[in-house]
Amino acid sequence: MRLRGSLLLVIVAIVAAVIVAGCGSSSGGGSASGKSAGKTGGKSGGGSAPTAVGQAGPAPDCLPKTLTHDAALAGGRVDVSPAPGTVTANPRTQISFLGVSAAQIHGVTVHAARSGSHGGRLESYSQGDGASFLPAKPFDAGEQVSVHATVAGQPISWSFQVSTPYPTGGIGEFPNPAANPSEYESFRTLPGVKAPVLTVTHADQDPAAGDIFTTSGPGPGSYGPLIYNPQGRLVWFDQLTGGRVAEDLNVQEYEGSPHITYWQGRVITIGFGVGEDVVLNSKYETVAHVKGGNGLTADLHDFQIAGNHISYSTAINPIRCNLTTVGGPANGVLLDNAIQEIDMKTGLVRWEWHTVDHLPLSASENSPSKTRPWDWMHLNSIDPQRNGNLLISARNSWAIYQLQRGSGKILWTLGGNKSSFKMGPGTRTAWQHDARMLPNGEITVFDDGANPPVHSQSRAIREKLNMATHEATLTRSLTHPDPPLLTASQGNVQTLEDGNVVVGYGGVPEITEYSPGGSVLFDAHLPFGSASYRDYRHPWQGRPSTPPTLIANLNNTGEETILHTSWNGATGIASWRILAGGEPGSLTPQATIAPTGFETSELLPKKYAYAQVQALSSSGTVLGTSKPMKVIGYKESFEGGGK
């Protein structure tokens, strides 16, 4: 039954009470900036049990002396990380030199205040524009590190401080209750798989937009990346096991062709992921794992491929921190966010940037908790620009930032309590997600507006920035018409080439496509109570490297043959050709049938010993052929035979 507008508060309650992937974490109460005093903000990761902070005794001071850090050295020829004067380096950090060839980097010496001199080796980036010095041993927490080198014939030196990491291994994951049977599909050809049902509530009016790319979890039911066609039929599901969750399923160009990308790993209750980013080709073969580096692992919030085997990903850097100066505990924990530019071929970190080094704690819209790590910024999107600059969104500052390539300087701030722009009517966001810059310079963002609620509805908005007058103007605002939706977390805005807009509502797992004028062109949702993080539409052609699956058994009379077939991930199947016979090598066509869903079933009015299927295109081309399968007996089919 379709939820109506009167159940808006029910939807919000579901999102707040069940699991929203922790991406709406707003630890603490009130406002560190004073701008939003009175906000409760007590929810972090869907209301899970509090996590004690720190260890015995006061934590170290963790803040830099200044927020002015320039990573460009040697007259601007090389960008280094950890950057000069920063305090967030992990004990296992590399030392990155970006901008010159490895052959121009000489005499690297590294000395730490307590652990002494650090030998190591220099490894080149596959792009040929730099190298990382890999120390032979980790640094000590809290110590100062000095680096000297000669780059392109010019001596350089700088220093940085190592942070005191807070281990997250003891922090739990979100519960995974069983889903209601009406909320998932099961298939004979995929034993054990329970795929969430996608309910289409507004028939597709834009077939050129392609298939639906989404994920399910954390929350009830099965986890994994999912592709559906616009009619809600499952195309592909990779059901994950062992508590692993998938987020942010997308299509990006890699090595000159469209590839599937997503994050997978553990989602911990402080609202972040510990895992890796994955790249699959159109055969669903894994071609790259991007795990993060410098002692940090890839976080779930964003993974962007920028070309030339370079990617950007988010990482969480929990550090022990004395927070008494902002009303927090002396043994506090600060959730620092990092951006890592990674060489996808070597796994080396080319460049790294941290929120703590560049943003004041007063920018946060919540206050530190005495029982939980303080999620003060919550970085949730990275958008690489053609000139190399980065557009990022920090949910808990209500602001979007433009970072300068290499140096890491903040060029401007949009929104928040220190905006570089005069914010026009309707341009201010609250707890926003997924900031992207369009080719014309306008910015799209998903304005969640909740956790705690600030707006009455979540919005997909578009803003124009006047760089001469420093003014921001709202040019478009889209809200879900029926029911009105207010989501506590996640969500995204995808602008298609024809100007249509796909909006994913994240914590409320709804996906809607709008025309430029705001008309609904498509609408669907996964089971409420789960979360879909981001949702996209892409034209997709998948041809799995594995063959179609076939199960064949006799019916209860023993005189007819029942077949079930599917091909997980395949697109463009117009029909199935069924072959059968007495021997595997002499099977002949018996019928050609149209697909009836993800799994297609057929009854042959005759008893056969072996069967096989071929997936055919609309022109009759064979796309794939199953293995010849022995037809098992009726009773045996209920005992697991043929699976």
LUMTI-794559 format. One record per atom (N, C-alpha, C): x, y, z. Coordinates in pm, whole numbers, plus 50000, padded with zeros to 5 digits. Atoms other than C-alpha are relative to their C-alpha. Layout:
LUMTI-794559
XYZ
...
END
This chain:
LUMTI-794559
500854988150000
500005000050000
500885012450000
499184988050015
501385034149904
499855008950123
500044990849888
502335056650196
499575013749951
500494986850039
500545090150183
500655010750085
499384988749932
501535124750301
499725000350149
500324999649858
499765120550635
500924991350083
499105008949927
502335094050726
501435004949997
498654994550002
505305117350692
500744997350129
499315001949872
506105115651062
500294985550027
499725014249985
505865077851051
501284996449926
498785002650077
508515077150779
501225005150075
498874994549925
510755099950983
500324991350120
499775008349883
510245078251290
500684986949964
499365012350045
511155047051095
501475002349976
498614997150031
514325063150969
500815002150126
499264997149877
515285075251315
500154987850087
499995011249906
514455042851493
500704987849946
499355011950054
515805017251252
501445003649968
498594997750032
519105021051068
500095009049879
499834991150113
520175049350842
501465000849961
498605001150039
523735037950775
500905009450077
499174991549918
524945061651041
500445012749933
499484988650076
525425088150777
499355012950044
500614987949948
523215112550966
500465002950139
499524998549864
525315112051278
500115014550041
499924986549946
524895143451485
500274999050149
499695002749862
526635134651809
499955012650082
499984989049906
526085156752104
498725008049997
501194991849994
523565183752182
500355014549989
499754985850014
523275220352096
500915003149885
499204995250112
525555240051872
501315005550048
498694994849964
529265245551897
500185014349954
499844986650055
528905277051693
499155010350071
500944990949937
526095291751898
498875003949907
501014996050100
524125297451576
498734992050016
501155008849994
521825267951640
499774995250142
500165004049861
521625267552018
498624994350021
501275006549971
518935244452143
499764987749917
500135012350076
519365217451878
500384988350089
499685011649917
519285183552043
501104991849938
498925006850072
521325165351782
500494987650067
499495011049920
521515135352012
500094987049928
500005012650072
521165109051744
501324997949928
498795003450073
524235091651610
499894985749954
500065013650051
523935062051382
498724992950034
501285006649984
520255055251429
499664996550142
500395002149862
520085056851808
500614987950063
499355011549943
522495028651882
500595003450135
499484998149867
524035023852223
501225009149999
498854990949995
526545050852328
501314992550003
498655005449999
530225044352279
500855008550093
499164992549907
532505054252566
501185005949924
498914993450069
535175078752459
501284998850078
498674999049941
538875079552522
500444988150080
499495009649906
541005059152753
500275007350131
499764993949870
542095065653111
500925012149985
499164988250002
543505100153168
499655009549888
500314990050102
543295132152965
500624996449865
499465001850135
543755130352589
500935011749967
499114988950037
546435151752421
499245011249931
500524989350084
545765185452267
500164995849854
499965005650135
544905176951908
499855010449890
500304989850100
544355210251734
501265006949952
498814993050052
546855228051508
500075014250054
499814986249953
548315261751608
499345009949905
500614991350099
546925276751288
499244991449899
500745007150104
544455267051016
500515003649861
499414996250128
546655281750744
501134990449968
499015010150038
548475252450587
500104999549848
499765000250145
550015252850240
500904988249968
499245012250032
551145219350101
500975002049884
499144997550116
552955235549805
501385004950047
498634996449965
556765236649850
500855000749873
499044998850111
559835241649630
499475009649895
500504989950092
558385273049480
498714995949931
501265004550057
555085255949420
500134988349905
499815010950096
556595227649216
499554986550055
500365012949942
555755199949462
499035002350116
500954999849889
552815193849696
500304988150089
499595010549907
553585173950008
498874996950096
500885003849890
551565155050263
500694989050081
500734990249923
551355154250554
500525014249977
499634986250032
551335191750494
500715006650117
499294993049893
553535215650692
499065005250109
500754994849887
552215223451039
498744992550035
501225007549970
549425197751033
500244990550117
499895007749876
548665176151337
499264986749992
500935011250014
546575147551197
500624987649937
499395011450068
549115123451044
499854987350083
500075013049934
548565087051129
501424994850022
498655005549979
551575068751280
500534992049881
499575007950114
551655047550962
499955007949869
500104991850119
551605076750721
501204998249906
498964998050100
553595078250400
500345014949998
499684985950024
555305110850305
499995001849849
500294999150143
554055121349964
500605012449938
499464989150080
555795142949704
499284999549864
500815000150121
553455152449417
500325012249915
499784988950093
554345173349111
501274998949920
498765002150075
557775161748996
500244985049990
499715014250013
559155128248881
500824995250118
499235005949889
560685104749136
501495002449982
498584997850026
564055110148966
500485013650047
499644986649954
563955146449084
499925001450152
500104999849854
563505137049450
501214992850057
498755005749948
566765131049637
500155003050149
499554997149864
568165128649985
498905001650102
501094998949903
564945122850177
500474994850136
499685004149863
565695122150551
498825003650088
501164998549913
563025118350816
500444997750144
499615001349859
563585124351187
498805003650087
501114997949908
560975121351463
500535003050139
499534995049871
561235137551806
500284988850100
499805010849903
560915104752002
500544987349936
499605012750061
561335075751761
501255001149916
498724998350066
564425090751598
499924999849849
499925000050146
565555086951239
499224988249941
500815010250067
563345067550999
500544997949859
499645003850136
564825049950701
498764995749925
501145004350080
562605038950419
500374999649854
499765000850144
562195036750045
499035009349928
500794991150083
560855059249773
499354991849889
500715007450104
558165044449547
499265009949910
500564990850100
557005061549226
498524997649979
501395001150043
553425068749127
499964995349855
500105005350136
552275051348812
499815011249897
500214988750091
551435085648665
501325007049967
498704994150027
555125095448678
500195014150052
499934986149954
554475127948864
500305001150150
499654999249860
555785119949210
500304986650060
499675012449929
556585094149473
499665001650147
500205000249856
555885084249831
501214993850069
498985005849915
558545078550093
499304991550104
500645009449909
557525047650290
500954997150115
499135002649886
559095047850637
500034985250035
499845014149968
560435014150750
499294996150129
500715002849874
558675017151088
499025011350026
500984989549970
555665036351222
500605010850090
499664989349907
555985069451403
499294997650133
500685000549871
555035073651767
498855009950002
501134990949989
551685089051848
500415012850070
499794987249937
551885125851928
501335006749974
498684994150018
555445131951815
500075009149878
499754991050110
556785158951585
500984993449904
499175006250102
558345147651255
500545010849907
499374990650092
560815167351043
500454992649874
499645006150128
561435160150674
500915009749925
499104992250086
564315172150455
500174992349869
499805006350130
564745165450085
500485010549901
499684991250112
566055180049762
499074996449885
500995002250105
563365184049496
500325009349883
499664992450121
564265194749142
501165009650027
498814992249972
567575207349275
499855010250110
500254990149896
565995228149551
499774993250134
500215006149869
566305219049921
498685004750061
501254996749931
562995217650111
500014993150136
500165006349869
562115209950469
498695004650061
501234996549929
558985209550680
499804990250114
500305009049889
557485193450987
498504998750016
501415002749970
554185178651095
499934992150130
500205007349874
552715162351404
499174987649975
500735012650007
551495126751443
498865000350101
501165000449911
548025122351594
500064987950091
500145011649912
547025098251868
498714992849961
501215006650052
544615073851698
499134994250111
500975006849913
541495061151871
499534987549928
500365012450072
540925024451780
498494998149992
501445002150021
537525016051634
499634985249996
500295014350011
537854978151641
498954995150097
500995004349902
535654975751950
498645006149981
501294993650024
532844997051807
499144990749914
500875009650066
529904976151699
499405004949870
500694997150125
527944974751376
498505000950027
501444998949985
524274981151319
499354986149997
500695012950003
521824952751385
499424997149862
500495004450130
520604932751088
498824990350020
501155008849980
517104919551166
499504994149869
500585006350119
515304896550926
498945009249940
501024992250070
513154913450664
498694992449995
501305006150020
509464907050626
500014992549866
499975007550127
509004879650360
499395007249881
500614992750112
506834903150155
500935010549941
499094989450043
509804926650120
501174994949917
498895005150081
512144903549929
499534989149906
500245010750096
512264879349638
501044989050019
499095011449999
513784844549641
499924992949865
499925006250132
514854824349337
500604986050012
499465013550003
515454787549269
501444999949950
498685000050064
518504796549062
501065007550082
499064993349910
520084817549341
499714995650143
500325005149867
519854795849653
500545009050110
499584992149885
519964815749975
499915015049980
500054985750028
519624849649805
498595005250026
501274993449973
516874872949927
500145014649956
499824986750060
516734903649705
498865009250041
501074990649965
514824934549829
499115003049879
500964996750105
511704942649629
500055015149974
500134986050039
511734975549438
498585002249950
501394997250034
508184988849425
499925012749916
500124988550089
507525011949129
498625006350022
501254993049970
504885037949215
499635010349894
500304991350114
505145060048906
500754994149881
499385006950114
505765042248576
500995009049928
498894992750062
508925052548394
499555007149872
500274992250121
508535080348135
501305004449932
498714996250058
512255083148054
500884987649987
499235012450011
513545049047942
501465002149962
498614997450038
516705064847801
500905002250121
499204997849879
517805072348158
500654987350049
499355012649968
518535035548203
499514993450127
500355008249885
518535011948497
500235007550131
499894994149866
518395019248870
501134993250074
498845005049926
521605015449069
499855004450146
500244996849861
521215013249445
500644989650089
499525009849901
522184994749763
498954998950109
500915002049887
520354981250064
500824997250125
499345002549873
521574983550421
500845011850045
500425009749899
522304985950699
498505001050029
501415000949967
518924976050833
499524985949983
500555013450017
516584946650784
500384993849866
499835007150126
517244920250523
501434998849953
498705002950060
520104912950287
500695012849954
499194988750041
522934936650199
500684997149867
499235001750122
524654942649869
499635010349895
500324991150113
524754962849544
498894994049914
501195004550072
521584961149334
499805008449873
500444993350122
520584969548976
498604995049968
501365003450043
516914970348872
499745006849867
500444992850119
515304978548540
498885009650041
501004989949960
512765007248533
498644994350036
501265006349961
509894982648576
500094993450138
499825005849867
511324971548911
500514985849999
499495013750010
512704938548783
501484999850037
498605001349960
515944927548943
500864996449879
499035003150105
518914927748703
501234993250061
498775005349938
521844921048939
499975002450149
499864998749855
522364914749308
501174991550044
498875007249941
525614905649475
499795000250151
500325000549857
524424895149820
501274997750080
498805000849919
527184901450072
499754992050127
500105008349880
527874879650373
500955005250107
499084996649892
529654882250705
499825014050055
500254986649948
528014915250800
500485011249910
499534989650089
529534933750504
498815007249936
501034991450059
527504962450361
500595006549875
499594992550120
527664978950017
499305013550001
500584986650011
527095016149963
500485006649871
499624991050109
527145041149676
500324992749870
499845006850129
526705018449373
499815010249888
500024989850105
527465039549067
500664994349875
499275003150122
528785038148711
500965011549973
498984989950029
532055056548642
500894994849887
499095004150107
534475056648351
501354996350059
498685004749956
537645036748414
500664992949883
499255005750112
540255027948154
499205000549870
500674997450127
538045042047880
498644993949981
501325006050015
534795023447947
499235000650131
500804999549877
531885023348194
500294988150091
499785010349900
532595003948513
499085002550120
500764999049876
530574996848825
500975003050115
499204997149882
531965012049145
499094999950123
500724999149873
530865008449507
500974997650115
499245002649878
532145006849862
499424987850069
500495011149919
531944975550077
500854998650126
499295001749874
532864968450436
499055000250117
500784999049877
531654973250794
499545014450019
500514986949962
529425002450887
499875000150151
499994999949854
530145010751250
499095011050053
501104991949948
527705028351480
500385014450030
499684985749992
529645061051496
499745006849866
500484993950123
528415066351141
500954999749883
499045000550109
531325056750916
500284985749960
499695013250052
532615027550713
501464996750013
498645005249997
535705006250745
500044989249892
500055009650108
536294988950413
500865003949882
499254997450122
537364993350053
499055003749888
500744996850121
536205007149721
500324989649893
499895010950096
535624982249439
499615005049862
500304996750138
535644985849061
499794987149922
500345011850079
533944959948836
499805004049855
500294997450141
533834957748457
498614995049965
501365003850042
530724949848253
499774984950006
500155014449977
531424912748305
499864996750148
500075001249854
531164918648682
501254993550058
498705004449950
534824909948722
500665011650073
499334989549923
536704929448989
501335003549934
498774995550066
539434950148824
500845008950090
499224991649908
540474972149119
499384999650138
500364997949861
540364973449498
500765012350047
499354988149946
541085007249657
499725000150150
500185002649858
541665001750026
500305011950089
499544989149916
542955035450145
501444997550040
498605001249960
546395041650289
500315009150116
499554991749888
548445060150548
499384995750133
500575005149877
547045037750820
498505001350009
501444998250002
543445046050723
499384991049894
500715008150098
540845025450539
498935008549932
501004992650076
538325036850280
498685000550077
501304997749937
535155051550427
498914999349893
501105002350093
531735046450268
499515012449926
500754988450042
530865082550195
500205004349856
499854996650141
532405088349854
501254993649942
498895005650079
534665073249588
499845005349859
500094993850132
535375092849272
501264996949920
498885002550091
537565082148979
500205012549915
499734987450069
539255112648830
500754998149868
499255002650122
541015095948536
501474997550027
498575002949990
544595084548477
500324991550122
499835009049886
544165058148748
500175007550132
500014992249876
543635084749014
498594999950057
501304999749936
540795082449264
500065008450127
500154992849874
539535102649559
499004992450086
500905006849909
537965086749862
500055006550137
500054995149863
536885096350211
500584989650094
499495008949896
538515081750521
499715006450134
500254995049865
537705085050890
501274998350082
498764999749921
540555094051125
499655003550145
500364997049861
539345090951489
501275002350083
498814996749921
541865107851718
499595003950142
500214995749862
542095112452094
500265014950008
499914985449999
541595148852181
499395005650127
500524992749885
541195170552488
499025010649949
501054991450054
537895187952415
499415009550104
500544991549893
537475208152735
499805014449953
500134986250046
537945241052545
498705002549926
501294998450070
534685234352356
498884993050077
501045005949917
532745219252646
499924985049996
500005014650008
533685183252581
500874993950109
499225006949897
535495157052790
501505001549979
498554999450008
539195158252868
500564987949927
499565012250070
539535122752735
499144997649877
500915000950113
537505130152424
500604993549876
499615005450130
537625115852074
499375008849892
500464991550110
537345137551763
500054991949871
500055007150127
536245122451433
500485009349889
499404992550109
538625138751189
499694992849869
500265005650133
537765133650820
501175002849908
498894998450095
540375128250551
499514997649858
500145002850143
540405129750172
501324994349953
498795006150053
542875106750003
499944999349848
499805001650144
544055109849644
500924988049982
499295012850003
545195074849554
500354996049857
499585006350124
547165059349271
499394986049998
500735012550000
544845030749182
500854988249956
499125010950046
547655010649022
500934995250110
499025003849898
550095011249314
499434999850141
500574998749867
547815019049609
500645010950083
499334989449926
550085047849710
499085012150016
500764987849976
548565079049862
500775011749940
499344989050068
549455107949632
499875013250079
500294987249932
547935135249851
498924997250104
500995002149893
545945137450174
499665013450064
500524987649942
543815164850333
499094996550117
500785002849878
542205166450680
499185012150042
500884989349954
539285186550817
500595007350121
499514993849877
540945192751158
501075010549970
498914990850033
543895210350991
499525012849933
500424988750084
541765234650791
498715006750046
501294994549960
538405240750963
499935001650151
500114997949856
537615255251307
498904991450060
501045007749933
535645234951559
498715007950011
501194991649990
533255264551579
499114999149876
500815001550121
532065255951226
498944989250016
500925011149983
530205225751362
498655004750052
501354997249954
526445226451417
499574990950114
500335007649880
526605202451712
501165000950098
499004998949894
528525200352036
500534986250036
499445013049964
530795172952168
499204992950107
500695008549903
529265144252359
501004995350104
499135005349896
530645131452686
500094984849994
500025014650007
529925095452586
500364994449864
499765005050135
530565093252212
501105008249932
499114991950082
533275103651966
499225011449933
500684988150052
532435138551837
500125000449848
500084999350146
531335137751475
499735014549962
500174985450010
531925174851428
499815005049857
500074995450138
532195177151045
499184990849910
500695010150081
530975145250876
500095003249850
499764998250143
532485149050531
499284988949923
500785010450066
530145131150289
500025000449847
499875000850145
531035140049929
501255007449954
498844994050065
534005148549707
499675001149851
500274998150142
533585163249360
501235006049934
498814994750067
536855166549161
499615008749881
500264990850110
536835196148921
501034998249890
499095001550113
538485197948580
501355006650025
498744993149970
541105222248714
500744993850118
499355006949889
541955198148997
499495003950136
500574996349872
540145216949272
498934989950042
500965009649946
537775197349496
498855007350068
501194995049931
534215205649600
499594989350101
500345009949898
533335188949930
498795004850081
501124996949912
530275187350155
500304994550139
499845004149860
530545186150535
498665001650069
501385000149953
527165176650673
499795007850129
500254994349868
527575188151031
500475014450015
499744985550000
528795222950937
498965007349917
501024994250088
525835228650701
500655008049887
499264991950097
528425240650449
500674991349895
499295006050113
530115232450118
501275008249980
498714993350009
533775240550056
500664996949866
499185001950119
535975245449751
501474999950045
498605001549962
539545232649808
500885002349878
499054997650107
542485244249600
500844987649976
499185011550036
544355217349415
501415001550059
498625000549953
547645207649576
500205006550135
499724992949876
547905234349844
499064995950112
500995003849901
544735222750019
499285011750064
500654988349942
543645258350095
498515000149967
501434998250024
539925265350130
499815013149924
500174988250084
539065289249847
498745007750037
501234993749956
535505296249957
499094990050070
500975007849922
532695284050180
498605004349960
501394997350035
529055281250078
499114995150113
500875003749889
526635281950372
500754999250132
499405000949869
527355274250735
500025013550069
500004987649922
528155301050992
501105009749958
498964991150053
531075316150796
499994999649848
500145001150145
529785316950439
500755011249928
499354990150086
531835334450171
499005007349912
501034994650088
528575342249992
498825005250083
501284995849945
525475361950080
498974989849953
500905011050034
522915334050093
498605005549971
501324995350040
519775342649898
498914991250058
501135007749947
516285330149991
500044985549954
500075014250030
516125292250010
501324993249972
498715006050035
519855286649960
500684993050117
499345006249885
520805276450314
499554985550016
500285014249981
521025239150378
500214996250146
499815005449866
520895218250695
500244985049989
499645014350001
522635184550736
500044994649857
500095003250142
523125183750358
500964988849959
499245011350053
524655156650141
500235002149851
499815001950143
526185151549797
500035013149920
499844987750077
527355185349664
500764997149871
499375002150132
528205185049291
499955013149922
499964988150085
529275212649053
499724996249856
500365002450139
527685213248709
500985007149907
499084993650094
529615223148393
499865015249993
500204985450005
528065258148408
500355006950132
499584994249873
529355263348763
498934999850108
501035001149897
526015258648939
500234987550084
499785010949904
525925235349238
498684993550035
501145007549952
523445208149319
500364993850133
499775006049869
523025194549669
498694994050050
501175005849936
520655171749857
499935005750141
500194993449871
519365191750153
499104991350087
500785009049915
518305165350407
499055007850088
500854991549918
517025191950646
499564993950131
500475006749878
516715167750936
501144992950070
499165007149903
518495151651230
500825009850083
501454999049984
517185170351412
499365008249887
500674992950110
514525184951176
500205015150006
499904985650019
515135220051046
499005004449894
500974997550106
513045218950728
498834990450013
501165008849999
509625203650675
500134988649900
499775010350101
510815184050369
501455000349956
498695000750064
514075172050223
499875005449858
500054993550131
514995190249900
501214996349916
498905000050096
517095186149590
500065014049944
499954986050041
518325221249518
501185002549906
498964995650094
520425239149260
500245014850025
499664986349965
522275271649331
500995005849900
499094992650087
524015297649116
500855009250086
499074991849923
527115314749256
500515011549913
499454988350067
528015350049151
501345003250066
498684998349942
531775351949207
500395014750009
499684985749995
531835389549144
499345006750120
500724993849889
529185399149400
499954991350124
499995009649888
529645368549623
498584997850053
501385002849964
525945360249620
499624986149948
500535013150039
524225326149608
498505001449977
501404998950037
520855323449433
499434986149974
500695012750024
518425294149437
499385000049861
500585000850134
517585283449081
499044988449984
500955011150008
515685251149150
499894993450136
500235007549877
514135232849444
498954989549972
500905011150027
512545198449413
499694992750130
500435007749885
510525181549685
499054989149955
500855011350039
508695148549674
498545003650022
501384995049991
505015155449602
499074991650086
500985008449929
503265125349755
500604986250026
500154991549883
504075117050024
501165009750012
498844991449972
506245146250141
501014992350083
498985008249934
509545131250253
500995008850076
498964993749919
511905142150528
500924988950048
499085010749966
514965120050560
501075005050095
499034996149897
517395120450850
501434999549950
498615001650043
520445112150641
500074995849855
499655005350131
522095103650309
499275007249887
500684993850113
520595111149966
500965006049899
499164994550106
521895125149637
499165006349890
500614993550117
521125145649327
500874996749880
499305003350124
522105132648982
499355007849886
500514992350113
521725156548688
500344992749871
499795007450125
521245137748360
500325009749887
499574991550111
522505150648025
498855008049940
501144992850058
518995160447913
499375009950097
500524990649903
518445181448226
499084994050103
500805006749898
516285156248410
500854997650125
499315001149872
517165151248776
499534987550073
500285011849920
517365118448967
500365003150144
499794997049858
516995122149343
499844987150080
500095011049906
517765095049595
499815005750139
500344994449869
516275100849940
500684992750115
499105005349900
518795079150122
499334992550114
500575006549883
517455071650470
498564995949982
501305004850049
513975069650318
500284994749860
499435005850123
514825045450034
499135002149876
500814996350116
512925063849761
500925005749893
499284994150113
514255072449415
498965005949907
500954992750083
512505098249199
500755007349890
499454992050109
513275113048859
499015011049966
500804988350031
512015148048782
500415005749865
499694992250119
511795167548458
500585013450044
499504986849962
513475201948445
498925008950061
501094992049945
510055216448524
499454994850131
500425005349871
509595194548831
498984988849994
500955011050010
507185168148694
500684986850032
499465013149965
507685132948825
499994991149876
499865008950116
508985109948549
500154985550041
499815013649949
509715079548765
500065000750152
499945000449854
509265069649128
499934985550046
499975013749947
510065038049323
500645000350138
499345000749870
511195026849665
500314985550037
499685012649935
512874998149843
499154998850126
500795001349877
511264984250162
500355010950101
499764989749899
510845012250415
500544993550126
499305005649885
512985007150722
501444997049966
498635001550045
516085001050513
500505013649952
499454987650055
518325027450356
500684996849868
499395002650131
519625031450002
501195009149971
498864991050009
522405057450060
499865009549881
500224992250122
522565071049702
499324991349896
500665007050111
520515061949394
500335007049869
499654994550131
521405066449027
499214992749891
500475006850120
520095058848680
501115000849895
498985000650104
522495047648407
499564989949893
500095010550101
522155030148070
501134990050027
499005010049961
523974997448134
499864987549914
499965012650074
525024967247931
500914990550077
499255009749921
526074938248149
500014986449934
499855013450057
527394905348020
500904991950094
499195007049899
528524883148311
500984990349936
499015009750048
531644862148264
499584985750032
500535013249967
529794833148425
498784997149912
501125003350089
527174814248218
498665001150071
501325000449938
523414815048276
499854987950090
500285010949906
522114793348558
498714993049960
501185008050034
519664765148490
499804989250105
500395011349916
517834741448723
498854992949929
501035007750072
515764713548567
499634987650080
500475012049930
513644686848729
498694995249940
501275005550045
510754664148644
498885004650092
501134996449915
507284672548769
499554987750080
500395010949909
505354650749015
499494987649928
500385012150074
504164627448738
501224992849944
498795005950059
507704621448618
499984999949849
500155000450145
506574627848261
500205013649934
499794986650054
507144665248219
501235006350067
498744994049953
510224687248265
499775014750035
500134986349951
510264719348471
501405006449998
498714993050006
513034744948409
499895013750064
499884986649943
514114776148599
501365005349956
498744994550048
516744798948450
500125014950033
499714985849979
518374832448524
501465002449962
498614996250029
521554851448444
500285012950074
499844988749909
522514874448727
500925010749941
499244988950054
523614907948584
499875002149851
500094998850145
522814901948218
498895009749960
501004991150058
520984928648020
499804996349853
500255002050143
519444927847673
499514986249962
500545013250033
517914892947699
498575001849948
501344998950059
514934892347461
499234986950011
500675013049991
514214855047487
500994989450049
499225011749960
515414821647619
499694988549904
500175012050081
515964791947389
500314987950088
499855012049917
515474758547566
500394988349911
499555012150069
517394728247444
499894988250097
500135011849915
516814693047574
500214987549917
499785012650068
517514656947491
500464989250096
499615011549920
518834623547609
501454999950041
498574999849970
522584631247607
500485014549998
499524986149994
524534663247695
500495005349866
499434995350125
526154664747351
499035000249883
500955000750113
522984660547143
498675006550036
501214992949961
520514685847281
499475008349883
500624992750110
518074701747039
498975009950053
500974989949954
515814732647062
498604994150016
501355004749971
512444725647220
498995011450012
500914988549983
511024760347286
500825012750009
499424986749980
511794797647279
498965008350073
500974993149915
510174818347552
500535013850038
499634986649956
510164854647666
500334999850148
499724999049856
511704863748003
498765004950074
501154995949920
509084867248274
500415007050129
499494993449880
511284882948541
501484997450009
498605003449981
514724879448687
500204985249972
499965014450024
514054842148685
498814996049914
501055004650092
512074825748405
499824985050015
500315014349984
510334792248442
499164995249882
500745005850113
508894768848180
499774985250027
500335014349991
507214734748163
500034994049860
499975007450127
508114711347876
499144987550015
500935011249985
505384685447815
500614986549960
499335012450033
507874657247788
501124997750100
498925003549908
510434639048000
501325000249925
498674999350060
514074647347920
501054996450104
498905003649910
517364635448066
500925011850026
499124988549986
519344667548004
499345012349936
500554987550053
518524704047937
501085010850003
499074988950012
520314736147847
499225012249954
500684988050048
519314772547784
501025009349935
499204989650063
520624800347562
499265013350015
500564986549993
520044837447627
500185006549864
499984994350135
519144854847299
499725014950004
500294985850018
519224891447196
498775001549913
501184997650083
516384907847004
500234995849855
499695004450136
518184898746680
500234985049991
499795014449999
518534862346784
501434995950028
498615003249968
522234864346871
500074993350136
499825006949873
523284840347144
500925008250089
499224992049905
524454861247441
500754991350099
499375009049904
525254832347670
499294986750003
500545013749998
524724794847710
500324993550132
499785006949873
524274775348030
500734986849976
499455013450007
526034742948105
498854990149981
501035010450005
524084711548009
499744994850141
500355004349864
522214701348325
499214987049995
500775012349988
521004666948421
498675003150065
501334997949946
517274667048483
499824990650119
500125008149879
516694655248839
498544996750025
501355004149968
513644638648987
499255010350083
500854990449929
510734656849145
500345000250149
499695000749857
511474644849499
501395005550028
498634995349983
515184651949458
500085015149995
499974985450012
514424688149364
499665006750132
500334994449870
513004693749713
501064996850104
498945003849908
516054678149875
501305007049969
498814992250031
518474703149726
500754995449877
499325004650120
519384684249412
500015010749892
499874990750110
520604704849120
500375014050040
499644986649954
521584734349337
501495001250013
END
